[in-house]
Amino acid sequence: MLHEGVFYRKSKTIPFIGEYVALIRNSNRFAYSNDAVTWYDDFLPTIEDWSSICYGDNKFVAVARNTDTMIYTSSSTGWSIGTMPTVADWVLVRYGNGNFIAVADDGQTALSVDGVNWVSGGNLGYSGTRVLLYLNGVGLDSFVTWSVQSGRIMRTNNAGVTWSGVGNSQAGTSYVNCGADIAPYSRYTFVRPNYVNTGGIAYFSYTGSMGSGNFNASSIDMVFVNPTAVMICTNGNVYHSTTGTSFSLVGTLPLTSNDWKALIYGVNSAKYVAIAKDNTNVAAYSSDGLNWTQTQMPFNGEWFVIAAKT
């Protein structure tokens, strides 16, 4: 079968210049692309259970589970190894307005202004955090977390030094990462999947008021690109929302997979990319979040996380 996407191992003498970077679990291999269509295969400096990656301060930064090892790279220097403040089950890392924040499963946080040097931050007081968002609305400089075990929403206005409770949503039943900042409406939205129980939508205004709605699909990841939030489900269904309070099914991803895992949008190439973690090379891209084209990652693997330059 012919695929529109192409992939190959890039020469080690050519600088790494990808707009998109995707990692797989328990591996020292990764993939990167400049256009979401052509993907390159290369190597990381160490093997870890990579759990999260983000882009900020002109570099990609990735953390892993049950270790104090992290990695970072700029667009031309290759990957370097860094150290987190403690050995922990680091599950999330995000960037916003000059600050990186990483969150561990037990509620620990780590803070950095450059993605290289890290210090311990305030403890969330709750385990099971699977969503970490940066709120970039006018006048805001906040990060929020959502614990799928306790349903607790925590927020920091000082780059993670201290955290305070915002409210509660219905506790989840699975390890997901599905939330988005809906800045034009001054709210952020979380969607809980229905792996075990009926799913639901919880949305919060920047001032703290909460609303909720029904959702009954296996949501797994969401990206907001004004004016639309695009959400994918593990079975490939694609949902859209302009308000973050309700979602409509608009289509499906073009390749068969029952384990789609992550979604990202690259502003330079203006494309969404979706990857799957079912030990295949399944991937897809789209310019509008409606019409999707199949492509391939460079090799089969449990593609787990993806980030793009912003």
Secondary structure, DSSP 8 states (H G I E B T S, - for coil): ---S-EEEE--TTS----SEEEEETTEEEEEEESSSSEEEEEEEEEEE-EEEEEEETTEEEEEESSEEEEEEE-SSS-EEEEEEEEEE-EEEEEEETTEEEEEETTS-EEEESSSSS-EE----S-S-EEEEEEE-STT--EEEEEETTT-EEEEESSTTSS-EEEEE----SS----EEEEGGGTEEEEEE--SSS--EEEEEETTS-EEEEE--S-EEEEEEETTEEEEEETTSEEEEESSSS--EEEEE-SS--S-EEEEEEETTTTEEEEEE-SSEEEEEEESSSSSEEEEEEEEEE-EEEEEE--
